Amino acid sequence: MSAKNSTIHSSSVSSAGFHSSILASEAGEGQGLPSPALRPSVELFQELMPANAVVVDVETTGLHSERNSLIEIGARFPDGDICQFDFRPRPGAAIDAEALEVNGWTLNRLDEIECGYYEGVAHFFDWLKPHGNKLIMAGLNPAKFDLAFLVKAWSDLGRNPRWFPFSHRVIDLQTLAITYAILRGTPVPDRGFSCDDISRLLGIPQELRPHRAWRGATWCSEGIAKVYETLRHHSF
């Protein structure tokens, strides 16, 4: 999504492809939030999540951080809106057709984005600055996928590894879902849970397709809040 072609309401949109304050009221089929029910209340999220945690989801041009590129970053702090950063792929990065089928981008639409890769990832990291450099990343599979692409982006900018904003600690919704299933006596598949499995398990709406980073961050926020709320009332 480019700044000039945005279909999502934003209180702050710049040439860097930054979108904030995404509203369910302006979210139609295939472009916005599935429903207000997929947005955990700010009060619940503030109460249950560590203040230095940020839910992050990324969309990429493939599965490999060295070979492929970030094109979207969606993020949410416990006390803030969902924010989205869109930008063109890293110059020279491979673009896999299978990845674009998942996230709904096309080569033509990627070319139309006004913001370049380096500017886009720099804006994301600069947006994180007020929150310090010991942030806990939360997501569906943050340690293996999202974090790898963000480490690569930080390196691409030539920034000091010592000041990378995320700590080595993560909150993994996949692991939380397994814990939730065990407590409920639900069998855990050998392959783990898919996104749709987790939605059914937790009783939350499924994320709309195609995948978008801000949708993923919203969906993960709801899933994590649901597990934490359940654990809070469980007798150990």
C-alpha positions in Angstrom: 0.0 0.0 0.0 1.5 3.3 -1.0 0.8 6.5 0.8 -0.9 8.0 -2.2 -3.1 4.9 -2.7 -4.0 4.2 0.9 -7.5 2.8 1.4 -7.0 2.6 5.2 -7.8 5.7 7.3 -4.7 7.1 8.9 -4.1 10.0 11.2 -0.4 10.1 10.0 0.6 9.1 6.5 3.9 10.2 5.1 5.9 9.4 2.0 7.5 6.6 4.0 4.3 4.5 3.7 3.5 4.8 7.4 -0.1 4.3 8.4 -1.4 4.6 11.9 -4.8 4.6 13.7 -6.3 1.9 11.4 -10.0 2.0 12.0 -12.5 -0.9 11.8 -15.2 1.5 10.6 -13.4 2.1 7.4 -12.3 -1.5 6.9 -14.2 -3.2 4.1 -14.0 -6.8 2.9 -10.5 -7.6 1.9 -9.0 -4.3 3.0 -9.5 -3.7 6.7 -10.1 -5.2 10.0 -12.4 -8.3 9.9 -14.5 -6.9 12.8 -14.2 -4.8 15.9 -14.2 -8.1 17.8 -10.7 -8.7 16.5 -9.4 -5.7 18.3 -8.7 -6.4 22.0 -9.6 -3.5 24.2 -6.8 -1.1 25.0 -7.5 -1.7 28.7 -7.2 -5.5 28.5 -4.1 -5.3 26.4 -2.4 -2.8 28.7 -3.2 -4.9 31.7 -2.0 -8.2 30.3 1.0 -7.3 28.1 4.4 -6.1 29.4 4.8 -2.4 28.7 7.9 -3.0 26.6 6.3 -5.7 24.4 5.4 -4.9 20.8 3.4 -7.3 18.6 5.1 -7.4 15.2 4.1 -9.1 11.9 6.0 -8.7 8.6 5.2 -9.5 5.0 8.1 -10.4 2.7 9.0 -11.4 -0.8 10.0 -14.9 0.4 11.1 -17.0 3.3 14.8 -16.2 3.5 16.0 -13.0 5.1 19.3 -12.9 3.2 17.7 -13.7 -0.2 14.4 -12.0 0.1 13.1 -8.7 1.4 10.7 -7.1 3.8 7.9 -5.2 2.2 5.5 -4.6 5.1 5.9 -4.2 8.9 2.8 -4.1 11.2 3.3 -3.3 14.8 1.3 -2.7 18.0 2.3 -1.6 21.4 -0.1 -2.3 24.3 -1.1 1.3 24.6 -1.1 2.3 21.0 -2.7 1.9 17.6 -1.9 -0.7 14.9 0.8 0.9 12.7 1.8 -0.2 9.2 5.0 0.5 7.2 5.0 -0.3 3.5 7.9 0.0 1.1 9.5 -1.3 -2.0 11.7 -4.5 -1.8 15.4 -4.2 -1.1 17.2 -3.6 -4.4 18.4 -6.9 -5.8 16.3 -9.1 -3.5 14.6 -12.1 -4.9 10.8 -11.9 -5.2 9.0 -15.3 -5.0 5.6 -15.6 -6.7 4.4 -17.9 -3.8 5.1 -15.1 -1.3 3.1 -12.5 -3.3 0.2 -14.9 -3.5 0.1 -15.0 0.3 0.3 -11.3 0.9 -1.7 -10.1 -2.2 1.0 -7.9 -3.7 1.9 -7.8 -7.4 5.1 -6.7 -9.1 3.3 -3.7 -10.5 1.8 -2.6 -7.2 5.2 -3.0 -5.5 6.7 -0.7 -8.1 4.1 1.9 -7.4 5.0 2.3 -3.7 6.6 5.7 -3.2 8.8 4.7 -0.3 12.0 2.8 -0.8 13.3 -0.1 1.3 15.9 1.8 3.3 13.7 4.7 4.0 10.9 2.4 5.1 12.8 0.2 7.5 14.5 3.3 8.9 11.2 4.9 9.7 10.0 1.8 11.5 13.1 1.7 13.7 12.9 5.4 14.3 9.3 5.0 15.3 10.5 2.4 18.0 13.2 4.8 19.4 11.1 6.4 22.2 10.4 2.9 23.6 14.1 2.0 24.2 16.2 -0.9 22.9 15.2 -3.8 25.1 11.9 -4.5 23.5 10.2 -7.8 23.7 8.9 -8.9 20.3 5.6 -10.8 20.2 4.1 -12.6 17.3 3.1 -15.9 15.7 6.7 -17.1 15.1 8.8 -14.1 15.9 12.2 -15.7 16.7 12.6 -17.7 13.5 11.0 -15.4 10.9 10.1 -11.9 11.8 13.2 -11.2 13.9 15.5 -12.6 11.2 14.2 -10.1 8.6 14.4 -7.2 11.1 18.0 -8.1 12.1 18.8 -8.1 8.4 17.1 -4.7 7.9 19.1 -3.2 10.8 22.3 -4.5 9.3 21.4 -3.2 5.9 21.1 0.3 7.5 24.6 -0.1 8.9 23.4 0.5 12.4 25.3 -0.7 15.5 24.2 -4.2 16.5 24.5 -3.2 20.1 21.6 -0.8 19.7 19.2 -3.2 17.9 15.9 -2.4 19.6 14.7 -5.9 20.3 16.0 -8.1 23.1 16.5 -11.9 22.7 13.3 -12.5 24.6 10.1 -13.1 22.5 6.4 -13.9 23.2 5.5 -16.7 20.8 1.8 -17.2 20.1 2.4 -20.7 18.7 3.9 -21.7 22.1 1.1 -20.0 24.0 -1.5 -21.8 21.9 0.2 -25.2 22.7 0.1 -24.3 26.4 -3.6 -23.3 26.1 -4.4 -26.6 24.3 -2.6 -28.6 27.0 -4.5 -26.9 29.8 -7.8 -27.6 28.0 -6.9 -31.2 27.2 -6.8 -30.6 23.4 -4.5 -32.7 21.3 -1.5 -30.8 19.9 -0.7 -31.7 16.3 2.8 -32.9 15.6 3.3 -30.1 13.1 2.1 -27.5 15.5 -0.9 -25.2 14.9 -1.7 -23.3 11.8 -3.1 -19.8 12.0 -6.6 -21.1 11.3 -6.1 -23.9 14.0 -5.2 -21.2 16.5 -8.3 -19.2 15.6 -10.5 -22.2 16.2 -8.7 -23.2 19.3 -8.9 -19.8 20.9 -12.3 -18.9 19.6 -11.2 -15.7 17.8 -12.0 -14.7 14.2 -9.7 -15.9 11.5 -7.3 -13.4 9.9 -8.7 -12.2 6.5 -6.8 -13.0 3.3 -4.6 -11.9 1.8 -2.2 -11.6 4.7 -1.2 -8.1 5.6 1.2 -7.2 8.3 -1.2 -5.0 10.3 -3.9 -7.7 10.1 -1.4 -10.2 11.4 -0.3 -7.9 14.3 -4.0 -7.3 15.2 -4.8 -11.0 15.0 -1.8 -11.9 17.2 -2.7 -9.3 19.7 -6.2 -10.9 20.1 -4.7 -14.4 20.4 -2.1 -13.4 23.0 -4.7 -11.5 25.0 -7.1 -14.5 24.9 -4.4 -16.9 26.2 -3.2 -14.5 28.9 -6.8 -13.9 30.1 -7.4 -17.7 30.3 -4.1 -18.3 32.2 -5.0 -15.5 34.6 -8.1 -17.3 35.7 -6.6 -20.9 35.6 -6.0 -22.6 38.9 -2.5 -24.2 39.0 
